[in-house]
């Protein structure tokens, strides 16, 4: 991985971000509904007051001018103030981001540790009952909408069985002074295993809901690529060498089979970002996804803008990361 | 026969397909003596590769060995457990494949692929980790040197794609020979190579055979290769052995019409000024074969007496052929 290549990839970000900004700006302006109207709500205000509000927010100026002002500030790292919070957008996002990252990571871990072994097993025991169950399961996994599956899980585990909490990151009884802002880590760092377990019980259902489609896709990719690899001559040659079965499966087959799995996993992580909005809303998870949904409802333009840009950067970086991983795993490819 | 290293009797390997059961190997008898090189010749689909995949226990579903005995040094390989079979594969019987590019794992270095062979089979390696690693590295470099790859130490850290086609083939041979097997099954070792490199690789196999005193089964569709390198030859057609005997005798005076046809279709061996004559027709489908000579439809010498199952017949001087014309009194 050369430095020049890295710089090139970073430069590729510029047109992507510019394009995303334009699209978001246009879409949000075209969306019916006016932030000032929403803020005023049922209160009675004079027209002058309304004009003043509009002026304060900069909404009295034409769209193209607003866009250029936004761009100029964004380049300097200033994304403006959230209409709703009266604080810099960056601060508001930074507050909510750790919850989202934590949820995403746990969802990813769940997806990886279930999908890869299942995919490998399904491939080795091809056409067995296990393979069929896994195949049907993965079809369900990609087909079930997250909002529905999430509610189903809540009904079963929280309402019927009363095993797990319905929403939030941790019970109100726990006061954990943040260190890393990751609840699972902070509770441990503060020496509160009881709080850790409570946080774990809060994150498990949303993480499963979020990770389900990714699990399903990764399982299928792993199964398919494992089947493909097991047919290869080098597996036969490894057998002809009289190697132990586990060595053939894991050293020879899995190492090659994981190349596509890892790339897909990195790219799928990007799609978890979208899933976050739904899952966080269903489970009342105080993360960025829910913040963005709320902001869209109240036409909180600056926040939506900044958040969408953040999503775009993350997505591009994940793809970039997938490429790097691909070269690490596959010695034939030089980036 | 006491000097037989490998003895195959009545081997029958079938593949269950949707269209029916394909009998890829049908009653094959074969013997490989200690130190000899047996050439196995036949067209694609003649069963030559499947026969020796069966010997290695590498026939995968939907294929299965239906009948027969495979004796290696007197032990019946079919009666062995998978674990016992693994101990023989690689250590006693090694195999190289047609295309080294696909047979070597692209994600592992050449050194790793060599080392794992020794790790699996060599009991003489030292027990301590460091000493073991050094011993393996030394032996690996030595093996690469043996097959003529210079600066072996560095090259062990490289991946297969960093080598040329001929070098990969030699590396595969080096790996196969790493635990000094008694029998090497070389499946089409030169088919994927340039003509100039073919000769080098075959010389290499012949030299190492002499040096290690091992037996070699050379599977090929090239009778020219057999003529130069093999002591005995076994010609296969449609899942059956049709002719066996000392190479010089078989090539000098083939007894089976199929062998004659093969020889006539090889430019190098055809007589100067004589036209190259390809064998007309194709190998029959191996499903529901009629009980007659399998070469019947393509045979220029066919007659009514060929319309029944044909056995192998003694053709003298250690030769056998599956043709009624070998025994004059059978032809009416």
Interface residues (C-beta under 8 A of the other chain):
Chain A: X232 X233 X234 X236 X237 X238 X239 X240 X241 X242 X243 X244 X245 X247 X251 X252 X255 X256 X259 X329 X330 X331 X332
Chain B: X56 X58 X82 X85 X86 X87 X88 X89 X90 X91 X94 X95 X97 X99 X102 X103 X104 X105 X106 X107 X108 X116 X117 X120 X121 X159 X161 X172 X175 X176
